[in-house]
């Protein structure tokens, strides 16, 4: 009896194992045993021929995009400017969208794939007003792909999950999040109010200068960073606060900075405020008040000295054409000609001249005093750019401090004593070049 019972139990276990195997095989059939292994083009529309795209979610949310000339606009759920890069990325995926494989050649029911009520439906209209409907359904059993179909086509396809992610976009994903829409290449002036002072910058060709409160040279890298900060000031739409809470937070925040940027289209203004560790902004270019990323606030919270050019010379990394240095009774005159440095007619040691040029290039202000320049003790003139740029600097000694100024400019630059000492030593170390054949 025991043997018969054991035999029966073994038979039932074998039968149950077989049923489970058959069930799992059927469930995974769409993922592991496709009818076709070749890919199929689901959408074949060049990017420049898309005219309308409507994204419908199973939840009921709808996003409608429409193209006018070369620009895209979100028209639903409300009218919003679209982010050109975000739309372009989606169109790039959509224009050459191919399936990974065919799951079923002639599907009699789409419900089992989640395609009767799809997770996402994309209605695509091209320039000829022809509309295609792409349906994206449930995940495949392996979870690496989703089921997809084209309305009017009996086939069901598997589509990589990452392709679905590139198409599943909300209004916040697609909207233009910039708070200022100026053209940075055509910006002509910037006015920044921060740290209880107002600074005005003016642009001439590619060079920025400080215009107010006084005419000063501007630090190029700081101006590039300021433009980048203003251009990349964007809404933080990941914030969970509703519009009323954001508006209330802005009203109760401490004013941090106000920037006004002018380009060929006019002037745009951005007000930034801080509330504890959060930053909020209001722009004249975009309706509403928004929480913004933490990088924008510190990028604008700067004073005059942050933007001033601390370098005494602008000849940069290229070798100058001529150097004249008068240090009390010591006089040095160097001319760059045909790859050689000459003092009069004598060739000079290139390493020693290079060391002097480095010390001149490195002369920088430790701070900007209002007064303190007395009598010049060092007179330094550098000619560069084929003779087009001539920079003359005077250095005076006031007690244990050195104060410098550039010719015909009001700014004063305080120099460290060590920087001046190193300049004088490099000049004193100048020597003739060794005779040919000797080092």
C-alpha positions as CSV (number, residue, x, y, z in Angstrom):
1,X,0.0,0.0,0.0
2,X,2.8,2.4,0.9
3,X,4.5,1.7,-2.5
4,X,1.3,2.3,-4.4
5,X,0.7,5.6,-2.5
6,X,4.3,6.7,-3.2
7,X,3.9,5.8,-6.9
8,X,0.7,7.9,-7.1
9,X,2.3,10.8,-5.3
10,X,5.3,10.7,-7.7
11,X,2.9,10.6,-10.7
12,X,1.0,13.6,-9.4
13,X,4.2,15.5,-8.7
14,X,5.5,14.8,-12.3
15,X,2.1,15.9,-13.7
16,X,2.2,19.1,-11.7
17,X,5.8,19.8,-12.8
18,X,4.8,19.3,-16.4
19,X,1.8,21.7,-16.1
20,X,4.0,24.4,-14.5
21,X,6.6,24.0,-17.2
22,X,4.0,24.3,-19.9
23,X,2.5,27.4,-18.2
24,X,5.8,29.1,-17.8
25,X,6.8,28.3,-21.3
26,X,3.6,29.8,-22.7
27,X,3.9,32.9,-20.5
28,X,7.5,33.5,-21.6
29,X,6.8,32.6,-25.2
30,X,6.5,36.2,-26.3
31,X,9.9,37.0,-24.7
32,X,11.9,33.9,-25.6
33,X,10.3,32.4,-28.7
34,X,9.4,35.2,-31.1
35,X,7.8,34.4,-34.4
36,X,10.4,36.7,-36.1
37,X,13.9,37.7,-34.9
38,X,14.2,40.6,-37.4
39,X,13.4,44.1,-36.3
40,X,10.4,46.0,-37.9
41,X,10.2,49.7,-38.5
42,X,7.4,51.1,-36.4
43,X,7.8,54.7,-37.4
44,X,9.7,56.0,-40.4
45,X,9.3,59.7,-40.5
46,X,12.3,62.1,-40.9
47,X,12.6,64.5,-37.9
48,X,11.9,67.6,-39.9
49,X,8.6,66.1,-41.2
50,X,6.8,65.8,-37.8
51,X,4.1,68.3,-37.3
52,X,2.0,67.1,-34.3
53,X,2.5,64.6,-31.6
54,X,-0.1,63.7,-29.0
55,X,0.9,61.6,-26.0
56,X,-2.0,59.9,-24.1
57,X,-1.4,58.1,-20.9
58,X,-3.6,55.3,-19.5
59,X,-4.1,57.6,-16.5
60,X,-5.9,60.1,-18.7
61,X,-3.1,62.7,-18.9
62,X,-2.6,64.1,-22.4
63,X,0.3,66.1,-23.9
64,X,-0.1,67.7,-27.3
65,X,2.9,69.1,-29.2
66,X,2.5,71.2,-32.4
67,X,5.2,72.5,-34.7
68,X,5.0,76.0,-36.2
69,X,7.8,76.8,-38.6
70,X,10.9,75.4,-36.9
71,X,9.6,75.8,-33.3
72,X,7.6,73.3,-31.2
73,X,4.9,74.4,-28.8
74,X,3.0,72.5,-26.1
75,X,-0.7,73.2,-26.7
76,X,-2.2,70.9,-24.1
77,X,-2.8,70.5,-21.2
78,X,-2.0,74.2,-21.5
79,X,0.0,76.4,-23.8
80,X,3.7,76.3,-22.9
81,X,7.0,76.9,-24.9
82,X,8.7,73.6,-25.6
83,X,12.3,72.7,-24.8
84,X,14.0,72.4,-28.2
85,X,16.6,69.8,-26.9
86,X,14.0,67.7,-25.1
87,X,11.7,67.6,-28.2
88,X,14.6,66.9,-30.5
89,X,15.7,63.9,-28.3
90,X,12.2,62.4,-28.4
91,X,11.9,63.0,-32.2
92,X,15.3,61.3,-32.7
93,X,14.0,58.2,-31.0
94,X,10.6,58.3,-32.7
95,X,11.8,59.0,-36.3
96,X,13.7,55.7,-36.5
97,X,11.7,53.6,-34.0
98,X,12.1,49.9,-34.6
99,X,10.9,46.9,-32.7
100,X,13.2,44.4,-31.1
101,X,11.2,41.5,-32.4
102,X,7.7,40.3,-33.4
103,X,5.8,38.6,-30.6
104,X,2.6,37.6,-32.5
105,X,2.0,37.8,-36.2
106,X,-1.8,37.9,-36.2
107,X,-3.0,38.8,-32.8
108,X,-6.7,38.1,-32.2
109,X,-6.8,39.9,-28.8
110,X,-4.6,42.9,-27.7
111,X,-6.0,42.8,-24.1
112,X,-3.5,40.2,-22.9
113,X,-0.6,42.6,-23.9
114,X,-2.1,45.7,-22.3
115,X,-2.7,47.2,-25.7
116,X,-6.5,47.5,-25.6
117,X,-6.1,50.3,-23.1
118,X,-2.4,51.1,-23.7
119,X,-0.1,52.5,-21.1
120,X,0.9,55.1,-23.7
121,X,-0.6,56.0,-27.0
122,X,1.2,58.3,-29.4
123,X,-0.7,59.9,-32.3
124,X,1.8,61.2,-34.8
125,X,1.0,63.5,-37.7
126,X,3.5,64.2,-40.5
127,X,3.7,67.2,-42.9
128,X,1.3,65.5,-45.3
129,X,-1.3,65.4,-42.4
130,X,-1.1,61.6,-42.3
131,X,-1.6,60.3,-38.7
132,X,-0.1,57.1,-37.3
133,X,-1.0,55.7,-33.9
134,X,1.6,53.9,-31.8
135,X,0.4,51.8,-28.9
136,X,2.6,50.8,-26.0
137,X,1.3,48.3,-23.5
138,X,2.5,46.2,-20.6
139,X,5.9,44.9,-19.7
140,X,7.0,41.6,-21.2
141,X,7.6,38.8,-18.6
142,X,11.3,39.4,-18.5
143,X,10.7,43.1,-17.8
144,X,13.3,44.3,-20.3
145,X,10.8,45.2,-23.0
146,X,7.2,46.3,-23.5
147,X,4.6,45.2,-25.9
148,X,3.8,47.6,-28.8
149,X,1.6,47.8,-31.8
150,X,0.6,50.1,-34.7
151,X,-3.2,50.8,-34.9
152,X,-4.6,48.9,-37.9
153,X,-1.7,46.3,-37.9
154,X,-2.5,42.9,-36.5
155,X,1.1,42.3,-35.3
156,X,2.3,42.7,-31.7
157,X,5.9,43.6,-31.2
158,X,8.4,43.8,-28.3
159,X,10.0,47.2,-27.8
160,X,13.0,47.9,-25.5
161,X,12.0,49.6,-22.3
162,X,14.5,52.4,-22.7
163,X,12.8,53.4,-26.0
164,X,9.5,53.6,-24.1
165,X,11.2,55.9,-21.5
166,X,12.4,58.2,-24.3
167,X,8.8,58.6,-25.5
168,X,6.9,58.6,-22.2
169,X,7.2,62.4,-21.6
170,X,5.1,64.7,-19.4
171,X,4.5,68.4,-19.9
172,X,7.3,69.1,-17.4
173,X,9.7,66.9,-19.3
174,X,9.0,68.7,-22.5
175,X,8.5,72.3,-21.5
176,X,11.2,75.0,-21.8
177,X,12.4,75.5,-18.2
178,X,14.6,78.5,-18.9
179,X,13.7,81.6,-16.9
180,X,15.6,83.9,-19.3
181,X,15.4,83.4,-23.0
182,X,18.0,85.9,-24.2
183,X,20.6,85.1,-26.8
184,X,23.9,85.0,-24.9
185,X,25.9,85.6,-28.1
186,X,24.0,88.9,-28.7
187,X,23.8,90.1,-25.1
188,X,25.1,93.7,-25.0
189,X,24.8,94.6,-21.3
190,X,24.1,93.1,-17.9
191,X,23.0,94.9,-14.7
192,X,23.5,92.9,-11.5
193,X,22.3,94.1,-8.1
194,X,23.7,92.0,-5.3
195,X,25.5,92.5,-2.0
196,X,23.9,96.0,-1.7
197,X,25.5,97.3,-4.9
198,X,24.7,97.5,-8.6
199,X,27.2,96.6,-11.2
200,X,26.7,97.4,-14.9
201,X,28.6,95.4,-17.6
202,X,29.0,96.5,-21.2
203,X,30.1,94.4,-24.1
204,X,32.2,95.6,-27.1
205,X,32.5,92.7,-29.6
206,X,33.6,89.8,-27.4
207,X,35.1,91.8,-24.6
208,X,33.1,92.7,-21.4
209,X,34.0,95.7,-19.3
210,X,32.6,97.0,-16.0
211,X,30.9,100.3,-16.8
212,X,29.5,101.2,-13.4
213,X,30.1,102.1,-10.6
214,X,33.4,102.9,-12.3
215,X,35.1,101.8,-15.5
216,X,37.1,98.7,-14.6
217,X,38.5,95.8,-16.5
218,X,36.3,92.7,-16.2
219,X,37.6,89.2,-15.5
220,X,36.8,87.2,-18.7
221,X,36.3,83.9,-16.9
222,X,33.9,85.5,-14.4
223,X,31.9,87.0,-17.2
224,X,31.6,83.7,-19.0
225,X,30.4,82.1,-15.7
226,X,27.9,84.9,-15.1
227,X,26.4,84.5,-18.6
228,X,26.3,80.7,-18.1
229,X,24.5,81.2,-14.8
230,X,21.9,83.5,-16.3
231,X,21.4,81.3,-19.4
232,X,21.0,78.1,-17.4
233,X,18.7,79.6,-14.7
234,X,15.9,77.1,-14.9
235,X,12.7,76.1,-13.0
236,X,13.0,73.2,-10.6
237,X,9.8,71.4,-11.6
238,X,10.7,68.4,-9.4
239,X,9.7,70.5,-6.4
240,X,6.4,69.2,-4.8
241,X,5.1,72.6,-3.7
242,X,2.1,73.9,-5.5
243,X,2.0,77.4,-7.1
244,X,0.5,79.1,-4.0
245,X,3.1,77.7,-1.7
246,X,5.9,78.7,-4.0
247,X,4.5,82.2,-4.3
248,X,4.2,82.5,-0.6
249,X,7.8,81.2,-0.1
250,X,9.0,83.8,-2.6
251,X,7.2,86.6,-0.9
252,X,8.6,85.7,2.5
253,X,12.2,85.1,1.2
254,X,15.2,87.5,1.4
255,X,16.1,89.2,-1.8
256,X,19.4,87.9,-3.0
257,X,20.0,89.3,-6.5
258,X,18.4,91.0,-9.4
259,X,19.8,90.6,-12.9
260,X,18.8,92.5,-16.1
261,X,20.1,91.3,-19.4
262,X,19.8,93.2,-22.7
263,X,20.1,91.7,-26.1
264,X,18.8,92.6,-29.6
265,X,15.2,91.7,-28.6
266,X,15.1,93.9,-25.4
267,X,15.7,93.5,-21.7
268,X,14.8,90.6,-19.4
269,X,14.8,90.7,-15.6
270,X,15.3,87.9,-13.1
271,X,14.7,88.4,-9.3
272,X,16.2,85.7,-7.1
273,X,15.3,85.3,-3.4
274,X,16.5,82.9,-0.7
275,X,14.5,81.1,2.0
276,X,16.8,79.0,4.2
277,X,18.5,76.6,1.8
278,X,16.0,77.1,-1.0
279,X,16.0,79.6,-3.9
280,X,13.0,81.1,-5.7
281,X,12.9,83.3,-8.8
282,X,10.5,85.5,-10.8
283,X,11.3,86.4,-14.4
284,X,9.9,89.0,-16.8
285,X,10.3,86.5,-19.6
286,X,8.1,83.7,-18.1
287,X,4.9,84.0,-16.2
288,X,4.9,82.6,-12.6
289,X,7.2,82.2,-9.6
290,X,9.4,79.1,-9.4
291,X,11.7,77.2,-7.2
292,X,15.1,77.1,-8.9
293,X,18.3,75.0,-8.6
294,X,20.7,75.8,-5.8
295,X,23.5,76.8,-8.3
296,X,21.8,79.9,-9.7
297,X,21.6,81.8,-6.5
298,X,25.3,81.6,-5.5
299,X,26.3,82.3,-9.1
300,X,24.6,85.7,-8.8
301,X,25.4,86.5,-5.2
302,X,28.7,88.3,-6.1
303,X,30.2,91.7,-5.6
304,X,32.2,94.1,-7.7
305,X,35.6,92.7,-6.7
306,X,34.5,89.2,-7.8
307,X,34.2,90.4,-11.4
308,X,37.2,92.7,-11.6
309,X,40.3,91.5,-13.6
310,X,43.0,91.0,-11.0
311,X,45.7,90.6,-13.7
312,X,47.9,93.6,-14.4
313,X,48.6,92.5,-18.0
314,X,46.3,91.2,-20.7
315,X,48.8,89.7,-23.2
316,X,47.8,86.2,-22.0
317,X,49.8,83.1,-22.9
318,X,51.3,84.3,-26.1
319,X,54.9,85.7,-25.9
320,X,54.9,89.5,-26.1
321,X,56.9,91.4,-28.7
322,X,58.8,93.7,-26.5
323,X,59.5,94.2,-22.7
324,X,60.9,97.4,-21.1
325,X,61.5,97.4,-17.4
326,X,62.9,100.3,-15.4
327,X,63.6,99.5,-11.7
328,X,65.4,102.5,-10.2
329,X,68.8,102.7,-11.8
330,X,68.3,99.3,-13.5
331,X,67.0,99.2,-17.0
332,X,66.1,96.2,-19.2
333,X,64.9,96.2,-22.8
334,X,64.1,93.0,-24.6
335,X,62.8,92.5,-28.2
336,X,61.4,89.3,-29.6
337,X,62.6,88.9,-33.2
338,X,62.7,85.8,-35.4
339,X,62.4,83.4,-32.4
340,X,65.1,85.0,-30.5
341,X,65.1,87.5,-27.6
342,X,67.5,90.4,-28.0
343,X,68.8,93.0,-25.7
344,X,70.2,95.5,-28.1
345,X,72.1,93.2,-30.5
346,X,72.9,90.5,-28.0
347,X,70.9,87.3,-27.9
348,X,69.5,86.6,-24.5
349,X,69.1,83.2,-22.7
350,X,65.6,82.1,-23.6
351,X,65.0,80.3,-20.3
352,X,65.8,83.4,-18.3
353,X,63.6,85.6,-20.5
354,X,60.8,83.0,-20.2
355,X,61.1,83.1,-16.4
356,X,60.7,86.9,-16.5
357,X,57.7,86.8,-18.8
358,X,56.1,84.3,-16.4
359,X,56.6,86.7,-13.4
360,X,55.1,89.6,-15.4
361,X,52.2,87.5,-16.6
362,X,51.5,86.4,-13.0
363,X,51.3,89.9,-11.5
364,X,47.9,90.0,-9.8
365,X,46.1,92.1,-7.3
366,X,45.6,90.7,-3.8
367,X,43.0,93.4,-3.4
368,X,41.8,96.7,-4.9
369,X,42.6,99.7,-2.6
370,X,41.0,103.0,-3.2
371,X,44.2,104.9,-2.4
372,X,47.9,104.3,-1.7
373,X,49.7,104.9,-4.9
374,X,52.6,107.3,-4.3
375,X,55.7,107.6,-6.5
376,X,56.5,104.9,-9.1
377,X,59.6,102.8,-8.4
378,X,59.1,100.3,-11.2
379,X,57.9,101.2,-14.7
380,X,57.0,98.2,-16.8
381,X,55.8,98.3,-20.5
382,X,54.8,95.2,-22.5
383,X,54.1,95.3,-26.2
384,X,52.2,92.4,-27.7
385,X,49.9,91.3,-30.6
386,X,52.2,92.6,-33.3
387,X,52.5,96.0,-31.7
388,X,48.7,96.5,-31.5
389,X,48.6,96.2,-27.7
390,X,50.8,98.4,-25.5
391,X,50.4,98.0,-21.7
392,X,52.2,100.2,-19.2
393,X,52.2,99.6,-15.5
394,X,53.6,101.7,-12.7
395,X,54.4,100.2,-9.3
396,X,54.9,102.3,-6.2
397,X,56.0,101.4,-2.7
398,X,54.0,102.6,0.3
399,X,55.4,101.4,3.5
400,X,55.6,97.6,3.3
401,X,53.0,97.5,0.5
402,X,53.2,97.8,-3.2
403,X,50.4,99.5,-5.2
404,X,50.2,99.4,-9.0
405,X,48.2,101.1,-11.6
406,X,47.8,100.8,-15.4
407,X,48.4,103.8,-17.6
408,X,45.3,105.9,-18.2
409,X,43.1,103.7,-15.9
410,X,41.7,104.7,-12.5
411,X,42.0,101.3,-10.8
412,X,44.6,100.5,-8.2
413,X,46.0,97.0,-7.6
414,X,47.8,96.0,-4.4
415,X,50.6,93.5,-5.0
416,X,52.2,91.2,-2.6
417,X,55.8,92.0,-1.7
418,X,56.9,88.5,-2.7
419,X,55.5,89.0,-6.3
420,X,57.5,92.2,-6.7
421,X,60.6,90.6,-5.3
422,X,60.3,87.6,-7.7
423,X,59.8,90.0,-10.6
424,X,63.0,91.9,-9.6
425,X,65.0,88.7,-9.2
426,X,63.9,87.4,-12.6
427,X,65.0,90.6,-14.2
428,X,68.4,90.5,-12.4
429,X,68.9,86.9,-13.6
430,X,68.7,87.8,-17.3
431,X,71.8,86.8,-19.1
432,X,73.2,86.4,-22.6
433,X,72.5,83.2,-24.5
434,X,75.4,80.7,-24.4
435,X,77.6,80.6,-27.5
436,X,76.6,78.0,-30.1
437,X,77.6,74.5,-29.1
438,X,77.7,75.3,-25.4
439,X,75.0,74.9,-22.8
